[in-house]
Amino acid sequence: MPENEKLYESLKEFLRQKLHLSANAHLKPEFLIKDDTIRLKPDLAIEDSTDRYIIEVKKKLSIVSISVINLYKDLISKRSDKYRYRYIIICKVSAPLEEAVAKAAGIDVLLLPPGVKMPEVDAAKPSAGIKFTSKKSWAVISSLLKEKMSSIRQISLKEHVSYGWSHKTISALLSQGIAARKDDLIVISDMNKLLNGIAWERPFENLFIREIKLRGKSAFDTARYISRVTKIENIDCSFTSYTAAGLYTGYSVRGDTAYAYMKNQDIGRLIDILSEDITNDGVTVRLYLPDRDVFSDSKELEDVKVVSPGQTLLDIAGQGYSSKDVTKMMVDKYAAL
């Protein structure tokens, strides 16, 4: 039985009660949401007369899962058919902020009751047993993105990743239809699928730890100020996500928020140093805990310390659909960075 049919069977009674489905409601197992470049398959698509329910099933409600449903809404809005669509996220755990965002986006959140086992959603796992976003695998993938076309051996030597691991990563990309062979070389053939996999596997917002507001004219000026202070005080701090991507690409990004990595033990010290600049109304600085070494290969761009291009692409892709424009710009310029 296909995975989405197993999932539907395990949740059928819960869905019938919560959505008041008729006896004629049924799963649409091959339902695709697509345009000229994107082909996406939701966890569940249920049809009941002229109503269609587009559903994602997650352990925890997140900004990324909301972004995925928003992408579905955007693509489906371009259709002209007889159906009324309702967008739903089923999860075990949620928080007030994410619930408010989902409500504002017109997405319903259904919480599974305590004691109900969360079904496995195998169809959502793009990496076939290997994490594409792990340090070594991402080194392989980012090298392939930069070179456009390369061999496994060339990637292994360049990135100092073992041939065995490089081969395993490339094999996973090939098996998922993300990469393809051209003679003896490998190329990324489905960029959208790769970026969707990154957003699912390593949601950047899962690394969020704290937010502060500082007096400042813009996110860029604030990032430059913090970079100068942390350099003087010998504190590890590197900007990433929209902040770094904007500097790398020249793409205009939101000017009211800066994004930075810091070690947990340094955050309190930085806040003490910046205490006179902290305000209730100013530039937002969102701080994230690194899940790998992001500081060693950081660099300065326009007096702002930023993570490497590869780390920036990983983080901005991890923002999901909300960052799709700047992510595409990073991909387009990546080889030259």
Secondary structure, DSSP 8 states (H G I E B T S, - for coil): --HHHHHHHHHHHHHHHHHT--TT-EE-TT--EE-SS-EE--SEEEEETTEEEEEEEEEE--HHHHHHHHHHHHHHTT---S-EEEEEEEEEE--HHHHHHHHHTTEEEEE--TT------GGG-TTTTS-TTSHHHHHHHHHHHHHSEE-HHHHHHHHT--HHHHHHHHHHHHHTTSEEEETTEEEE--HHHHHHHHHHHS-GGGGEEEEEEE--S-HHHHHHHHHHHHHHTT--EEE-HHHHHHHHH-----SSEEEEEE-HHHHHHHHHHTGGGB-SSSEEEEEE--SS--STT-EEETTEEE--HHHHHHHHHTTGGGGHHHHHHHHHHGGG-
